[in-house]
């Protein structure tokens, strides 16, 4: 069997002979082919597996359709899969352009309608890929029933809702949004005779899950396994984890933080929050400051970008999403034996920071300010983990004068011990 490393080397040798620029080759190796090698390793093999390469391409396709990565980045994996496959099968790389393919691909007429709707609703470019996926699913569903655009009926929408609720029950709010956009366009342009009012459909909201944060003990375990053997960027990962756990920063604020945001004289970092647009200043402890300094001085590559944290491969640009942060914390939890809890990811570090403050009996007002929240309602999730703080929300009536009504005489005649402690000593 061929080793995946040898296969990639063979492909790259032919890419060089074909005349690809060194920068292009280097970028492809770091961003795409290295990921393919690592995916094989993560699945316990160093031998080339067409199935694993296809699986990785499918993962990237889903990320693209969810708006997590660009179409160009997704296509780079499709191209890599095609070049690797042709190299293994024929001994030489096929440099043909790989045609685009979608899991759901309706007819050209339906595709044109989809594009028209997407471009006429004032939608942002970042949301269009995710909407497009559900558009295509619905139009393929209609075609499967033998219906042209003009033959789409109310029943098609109802049947699709029924099917979607079985395959993606947690995504129904998004599905209904897409269907409302489609129905409104078809109705307003008199394309088909629709009478259905989709605004009355309200998918049932699942109960809100309380996601636990990380504890101090778990953080120490995680930090203990971060080294050169477990990471390409141990100093960066250590600094990002400490910054989130000890300052409560969101992942997106960490990846967009700039070198100029650091004030080394005061030991503070000052940012403008991506979510709220509000400024936030946080004092950092010695461990966190040292970790950030260690990364900047000894590991951070030279780059034209001013972000504190950069990718470890060329062209050494900022992290585009928080997905690498989630991947890193999952990996270190696995290596350190910290249990994987449902839905707990990198954001759990921020939650852990808030819970630590609550357990130290810091006031809810102060916690809210330190987290950069706009209102107290956002802090309820953190308060519920602390019994002491929660008990403060339950007050007796000992300091409330009751002068009128049925209970007036009863409370005034009670011994002070009862009003104070709830029981007679």
N, C-alpha and C positions, 0 to 999 in steps of 0.2 A: 504493500500500500504506500501511496505517496504521502509524505509529510506536508502539512499545510504550509509550513515555512518554506519548504523547497518549491512548492507550487507558486507561492507568491514571488519568490526570488526569480523563478523562471519567467513569470509574467513581466516582472519589472525589467529584466534584461532585454526582453523584446520591446518593451515600451521605450527604453533608451535607444535601441537600434532604430525604432520608428521615428525618433527625433523629438520626443516630448521634452520640454524644458525641465531643467533640474528642479526648479521651484515647484512646478506642477507635480513632478514625481514625488517630491518630499512631502507636499501637502496631502497627496493621495495616500501615501504610506501612513502618515500620522492619523488622518481622519477616517479612512475607510479600511484599507487592507490590514492595518494593525488591529482594528476592531474585529475583523473577521478571524484573525489568529486568536485573539483573546476569547472570542465566543466559542471557538473550538476548545480552548483550554478550560473555560468555565463549564463545559459539558463533558469534561474528563477525557479528552482525546487530543492527540497532536497529529492525527492522520486526517487527510482531506476527506470531508464528508459533504457531498452535494446537498444532502438534506439539511445540514446545519446552515449552510450558506443561504439556502432558500428561506429557512426559518428566520434568519437575521434580516433578510430583505423584507419579509412580511412584517416584522416588528417595525422596521423603518417606514414601511408604507402606512401602517396604522398611526405612527407618530406624525407623519406628514398630513394625513387626513384629519388628525386632531389639532393641527396647527402648531405642533411642537417644533417641527423642523421645516426648512424650506424645501421646495420641490427640487431644487438643484442638488441639495445634499442627499435627498432620497434617491434621485436618479443616479447619483454617483455609486450607490450600492448596487443598483440594478445593472449598471455598466460593468462594475467589478465582477459581479456574479457571472455575467455573460463572457467576459474575457477569461476568467479562471476556468469556466466550463469548457470553452473551445480549446484552451491550452491543454487541458487534461485529455480531452477526447481526440484532438487532432495533432497535438504536439506544437501548435503555433497559435498565436492569439489572433482572433478575428477582430479587426478594427472597424467593423461596420457600426453604424449608429443603431443603437437598440431602440426599437419602436416603443412608444409609451403604451402602457396597458393598465387597465383598471379592473378591479374585481367586478364592479357593476358598470357596464358600458352600454347605455341605451343607444337607439338609432341616432343618426345625425340630426334629424328633426327635433327629437327630444333634447339632444345636447345643445342645440342652438337656443331652444326655449330656456334651458337651464342657465346658459350664459346671459341671456337677455334679462332674466329675473334677478340674477346675482348683480348685474351691473346697473339695475334701475331702482335699487332700494337703498342706496346710500350706505352700503355695507363696507366695513373696513377690510383691507386686504388680508389682514391676519385671520379673520373669521371665515372668509370665502371658501378656503379649502375644506374646512370641516362641514360647512353647509352644503357644499357641492357633493360631498359623499352621500348625504341623506337625500339630496335631490335625485341623484342617479339611482339610488335604491328604489325610491318611489316610482320613478319613470320606468325602470326595468320591471317593477311589479305590475304597472299598468300594461306594458307591452306583453308581459307574460299572460295577461288575460285577453290579449288580442285587441286592445283598445288603442286607437290613434289619439292624438291630442284632443281632437274635437269630440271624441267619444268618452272622455273621462267623466265619471259620474260621482255623485255623492257616496255611493256604495263603495267605490274604489278607495276613497279616503277612509271610510269606516273599516273596510277589510284590512287596509294597510296598518291602521292603528292597532287592530287586533293582533296582527302578525308581529308588529314591532314590540308590542307589550310583552310578547313571549320571548323574543330574542334579546331584547335590550330593555328590561323593565326599569332600570335605574336611569335610563337616558330619555325617558318619555317627555320630560319637560322640553328638552331640546328638539325632539322629533315633532312635537306639537307646534313649536315655533316655526319650523321649516314648512310644515303643512299649511299653516296659516298664511305664510308668505306666498306659497304656490297658489292656494285657493283664491286669495285676494287678487293676484295678478290675472288668473284665468277668468275670474268673474268680472273684474273691472275692464278687461279688454274683450269681453264677449267671445272668448275662445270656445267655451263650452257652457252648457246650461247647468250651473251649480247653484243650489239653494242652501246647502249645509252651512251652519254657523259654528265654526270650530272654536270660537271664543268661549263657548259654554263648557268645553271640555277642560277639566282641571285635573291633571294627573295627581294621584294621591302622593303626598309627600311622605317619604320614609321618616321614621323617627330619628331625631338628631343623635348621632353617636358621640360619646364623650371619649376623645382620643387622649390617652395618658401621655405625659411628658417623660423626659429622661431624668433620672435621679443623679445626685452627685456621685454615688457609687458606680452607676452605669457609665458615667462620663469618664471616670478614672480608668475603668476597664477598657473603654474604647480607645482612649489616648495611649494606653500601654501597648497596643498592637500596631500603632502607626509608625512605620519605619521604612527604610529603603527597600526591604524585601516585600512589603505589602502594598507599596504605592510608588508611582512614578514621581509624585509630588507630596511627600510626607509633611514637609513644613507648611505647604499651602493648606493641606487638608486639616492639619492640627490648628492652624490659625483661624480658619473659617469656622470650625466646630466651637472653639473657645469664644469667638466673637458672637456667635449666635446664643450660646448657653450663658455667657456672662454679661451680655449686653442686651439680649432679647431681640436681636435684629432678624428681620425676615430674610429669607434666602435671596430674594430679588434685590434687596438693599445691600446685601453683602457683595453680590457679583457686580453691582454698579457703583460701589464705593470707590472714590478716587484717592490718589496719593495725597492730594491737597486737602482732603477731608480730615487728615490726621493732624492733631496738635500735640506734638511730642512733649512740649514744655508743660502743658497742663494734664497730659495723659488722657485726652478726650478725642472722640471722633464725632464730627458733625456732618450730618447728611440731610438731604431732602427726601422724605419717604416717597417711594414710587406709588404706593397705594393711595395715600391721602394727599400728597403734594405738600405736606406740612414739614417744617424743619424739625429735626430731632438731634439732641446732643446726649452723648452717653460717656460717663467716666469709665475707663477700663482699668482692671486690676493689673498687677505686675505680670502675672502669668500670661494674660492675653496680649499685653503690650510687647512682651519679650517674644512671643510666638509670631506676631505680625512683623516685628523688626527682623527676626531670624529669617523669615521667608523673604522679605524685601532684600536683605543684604546678601543672603547665601543661596537662594534658590530661584527667585523671580528672574525670568529672562529679560534681556534688554529688548525694549519694544517702543514703538511710537505711541502706543496707547497708555493712558494715564490711570487706568483702572488698577486698583491694588492687586487684585487676583486675576491671573491670566491663564489661558490654556497652556499646557506643557509642550505642545507641538507647534511647529511653524504654521501660520505667521505670528504666533504668540499674541493672539487677540483675546478680548474679554469673553467670558462664558456667555453664550447666547441664551441659555435657559438654566433653570435650577435642577434639571434632571441629573447632571453629574453630582450635585450635592446629595440628592436622594440616593443615588447609586453608591456613593462613597459611604454614607452612614449605614446603609444596609450591609455593605461588605464588612465594615469594621465591627458591626454588631455580631455578624456571623463568626468572624475570626475571634472575637473576645468572649463569645458565649453569652452575650446580652440577648435575652429572648426577643424574638420578633413578634411585636404586637400589631394586631390588625390596624391598618391605616396610619401607623406611626412612622413618619419619615423624618426628613431634615427639619421640618417645621416643629417637630416634637421638642427640639432644643429650645426654641422660643417659648413653647408651652412650659417646659421644665423650668426655665428662668422665672416665669411668672408664678409658678407653683412654689418655688423656693422662697420667693418674696412673700407669698401668702402665708406660708408656714412660719415665716419669721414675724408674722403679724404686722407686716407693713400695711398701711391703710389702702383700701381699694382705690381711693382717689390718687394716691401716689403711684400705685401699680399701673393704673391707666395712663398716667402721664409718662412713666418710664417706658411703657410699651408704645407710646405714640398714638393711642386710640383717641378717636373723636368723642366717644361717649362711653359711659360705664357699662352699657349692655354687652359690649364686646368682651368684658372681663368676667362675665358670669361663668364661662366654661372653666376658668382658672380657680374661681372661688369655691366651686363645688367639690374640689379635691381636698379642701381643708375644713375639717369639722369645727375647729376653733373659730375661724372667720365666719363660717356659716351660722354658728350659734349666735353670733352677734346680731344677726338679722331677726332673731326671735326675742322680743322684749316682753316683760311683764307690765302690769298696770300700777305698780307701787308708786310711781311718780306722776300718775295721771289722775288729777282730781275728778271724782265722779260725784257731782252735786245734784243731778236730776235723774229720774227714771227708776226702774225697778231695782237696780243694783246699788243705788246711792246709800241706802241705810245699811245694806249688807256689808259693803266694803268698809264703811266708817266704823263698824262695830267689830271688825276682825282684829285680832292681836297683831302687833307690828311684826312679830316673828314670822307669821304666815305671809304677810305682804312682802317680806324681805326674802325669805328663803323657800317659801312654798310649803313648809311643814313646821309643825310645832316642835320645839326642842324638848 
